[in-house]
Amino acid sequence: MRDSDSTIWQRRVRVQRSGALRADLPTAEPWRESGLARIRHGVYAPAAELEAAGHGVRYLARIEATAEMRSSPTFARESALALHGLPYGAEPDRVFTIGDLRTAGLKAGVQHARVELDAEDVVEVHGMQATSVPYALADLARRRDQRVAVAAIDAALHEQRCDREEIAAALSRQSRVGRSRAEAALAFADGGAESVGESWSRVVLQLLGFPAPQVQPRVRGASGRMWEPDFGWTLPELPRPLLGEFDGQEKYGRLAAADGLTPAQALAREKAREDDLRVEHDIARWIWIDLLEPARLERLLLAHRLPRIRRPSLWLPPAA
């Protein structure tokens, strides 16, 4: 389950230029007001809203602050994906723009790429200009590790925001630097993945040399009821079919909200589901730290006797 574009924007932090604020402040000095926090030079937001904002919302505030201070910027890479409501990994330390051949490369926390864009690669999102979803995905995939790139492409395919052909076409209009990396991420992407954690899991499983799992397989429990775990393996080397479950930090809260249950009720229902599946299946569960430190996931799956089909990659990624 993913945050939608509309959900993120409903939680947006209000930003305002200091010039507009001065008319409402007794001292006419926004930088002296304890209730305000500076996002960038000349742009402020309510301090309490900014402190309470979660992942994605703070970054949107930085993007909006850049739009306030620059003349019609076109946002790119992670910044474009943030505006489109798609995942982009950890919050970047800078805002990304593209286009204007006269703009500085890196200034005041904004990294600009001097690249001429085709008209089809620029769209309007919430009143701001950004590269299109296919262009932003291809640009990100050329530069970031597979976990981040695959998660972004998976989400776009899952939500039918674009298709593989459109991403490949946008990639062909970009620099050849990192193109093979992007092509590999695009080939590996799967629109069936339902969360960023599931996408990251598939990438790390591949890097560790384990066989590709079925994604969201339909599995019958001992009660006869059909379930859809995150992953599944049915292999002759395994004593019993193995199911894999990624547990995100907010999993049970999301399950509760989706079905009108309390978190405790959702947890109890999930336990009953697992008990039903365990009669005829083994179940391996992992969390974010196991994807950030792949050796942990490796130990877990080897303990469940999942065989390798290839050597682990010499490049196992650091936390992103």
N, C-alpha and C positions, 0 to 999 in steps of 0.2 A: 504494500500500500504506500502511496507516495503523496507528498504535499502537492496539491494542484497549484497552478499558476494563480488562480483566483484566491485560494486560501492564503498563500504567501502575501499577496497584495492587500488582503483584508487586515493583516497584522503589521502593515508598513508603519514605519516611524515617520512622523511629520518633520520635514526639514524646511528651513527658511533662511534666506539671506539676511545678513546683519542689517542691511539698509531698510528692509521691510520691518524688522523687529524694532528698530530704534523708535519708530512712531508710537509704539505701545509700551515702551519701557520708561519708567520714571527717570532713570539715570542715563538712558540712551546709550548704554554700554553693555552689550550682550555678554561680553567676555567676563564681566563682573557678576553676572547673575548665577547663583548656585543652582538654580533650577534648569539651567541650560548647559548643554555639552557641545563643544565645538567638534564638528565632523571633519572639516577642512577649513582653511583660512577663509573667513567671511561667510560660513554656513554653519548653522546651529540646529540642534534638535532638543526636545525635552529630555533632560538627563534621566528621569525615571523610565521613560519609554525606551531609551537606548539601552539602559542597564537591563531591562526585562526582555529585550529582544533576543530571539534565538538565532540559530545558524540560518543564514540566508537573509534574514530581515536586516541585520546590521549592514551587511554588504550592499543590499539594495539602497540603504540610506546613503552610503558612500557614493554609489553610482548616481543617485539623484542629486547629491551635493555637487558632483562633477558636472552634471547637466546644468545646474544653476550657474556655475561659474565659467563654463566654456561655451563658445558659440556653436550650437548644433553639432555636438560630437556624435560620432557613430560608434557605439559600443561593440566590442568584439570578444572572442574567446570566452572565458569564464563570466565576464560581465554580461555578454550577450545572452548566455545560457541562464544566468540569474534573472534577467528580464523576461526570458521566455518561460521561466518556472521549471527549468530542467536541472538535474544534479550536475555539479562541477567539482566535487571533491572538497578539500579543506578551503576555508575562506582565504583568498589570496591576500597578499600584503599590498596589492596595488589594484587600480582599476585599469581596464584595457580598452583602448580606443584604436580606430583604424581609419585610413582614408587620406585626409589632407596631407599633401606632400611637403607642406611648409612647417608642420607642427614638430616640436621637439620630441626626441625619442623617449625620454623619461624625465618628468618634471612634476614636482608636488604630488607624488604618489600616483601619477597617471602614466602608464606606459603606452606609447603610441607607435603603431606600425604604419610606415609610409607605404601604403599599397593602394593602387587604383582598383576600385571595385566595379563590377558590372551592376547595372541597375537592379537586376533580379536578386542580387545578394544583399540588398539593403531593404529593411522593412521598418514600419513604425510599431513600437510596442509601448503602450501606456504613455503616449505622447512623446516618446523619445525614439531616436534612431538607433538601430542595432543591425548587425549582420543577421541574415536569415537563419533559421534553425539548421538546415543542412550545412551552410557555410560555417557556422559557429562550431558544429560538431566536428567537421573535418579539420578545422583549425586547431581545436583542442586536441584531437586525436593525434595530430602531428607532433605535439609538444609534451603531452602528459603520459604517465605510465598507463598500462593496459587496464588496470582496475578502474581508474577514473574515466578513461575514454569509453570502455565497454559499458559502464554503468550509465553514462550519458546517452549513448546510442541506444542501449536497451530501453531506456525510459521513453525516448522519442519514438521508437518503433512500437512499443507497447501502447502508447497513447495515440498512435497513428498521426503523429505530427509531421512525419515525412517518411519516405521509404529509402531503401538502400541505394537505389539508382540515383536519387536526388543527392544523397550525401557523396556518392562517388563522382557525380558530375561537378559538385562544388569543389571537391578535392582536386579535380583536374584543372581548376582555375587558380590553384594556389601554388606556392613554391614547392619544389620537389624535395626540399629539406623535410625529413620526417615522414615522407609519403608512404614508405613501406610499412612503417609503424602504424600509420592510420589505416592502411589497407588491411593489415592483420587484425586490428581491432574491429573493423567493419565486418570482416568475414566471420569473426568469432561471435559477434553480437547476436542476441536472441530476444525477440520481442515478447517471449513468454515469461521472462523474469518479472516478478511483481514488486521487487524492492531493490534498492541500491545494495543492500547486504547480500542479496541473492546473486547479483551481478558480480560483486567482488569475490564471492565464494567460488563461482565458476572459474574466474581467472586464476585465483590462487590454487585451486585444484589442478588446473592445467600446469601451472608452473611447478607444482610439486610432483608431477608425473603420474597422477592418478587418472583412471579412465573417466571420460566425460559422463556425468550423471544424466538421467532423465530429469527434465525440469517440469515441476508440477505434475508428476505422474498420478493417475487415478489408481488408488490402492484400496482393496477390500479388507476391512477389519474382521476380527473374529465374529463380530455381531452380524456381519453381512453388509454393514453400512460402508459406503464408498467415501474415501478421504482423499485429499490432495496435499501430501507433504511437499516440502520445498524441492527435495531431490530424492532420487532412488537409483540403486544399483542392483541388478539381478545377474550375478556372475557365477560360473561354475566353481570358482575358487572360494566363494563365500559359503559358509555353512548354512546361512539363511539370508534372504534378501535384506539389504541394508538401506535404511532411509536416513537422509540427512536433513536436519532442521537448523536454520539460522535464526537465532533469537536476538532481535534488535532490542535496544534498551526500552522502547516504549511498546513492545509487541502486545502485551496483554491489555494495556490501556486502549490501544487501537481496536483490538478485538471487542472490548467492552463497548466502546463508543459505536462501533459498527452495528451491534446487535442490541443496544439498549440495556446492557448488563453492567453490573459493578465490576471493577477489576478483579475482585475476589471470585465472583461468579465466572468470569472469563477464564481465570486460572484453573478453577475446578473443572470447567468444561474441557479445557485443553488437556488436563491430566486424564480425564476419562477417555478422550480421543487417543492419547498416547497408550493408555492401558489396553485399549481395543486393538491397536496396531502391534503392540509388543508381543502378543500371543504368537504371531507368526513372522515377525520381523525384528531385526535389531535396529536400534535408533541411535544415531550419533548427533549430539547437539553442540553447536558452537556459537560464539559471540564475537563482537567486534575485535577484541584484543587478539583473538585467534587468527583474524585476517590481517591485522597490523603486524603480528609476529607469526609468520607462517609456520615456523617450527612447532608451535603449539598445536596447530591443526594437523600437521604431519603426524605428530605423536598420537593424537586422538584417533585418526583414521587407521594408522597402522595397528593400534590396539584393537580396532574392530576388524582387522584382517583384510582391509581393502588392499588389493594388490596394486603395484605400480605397473604401468605399461611402457614407461620411458624413464630415463634418468631425470632427476629434478633439474630445473634450470639453474645455471650458474648465477643467474641474476634473480634473486628473490628480493622484492622491493622493500625499502624502508617505509615507515609510516608516511602517509600522504595527507 
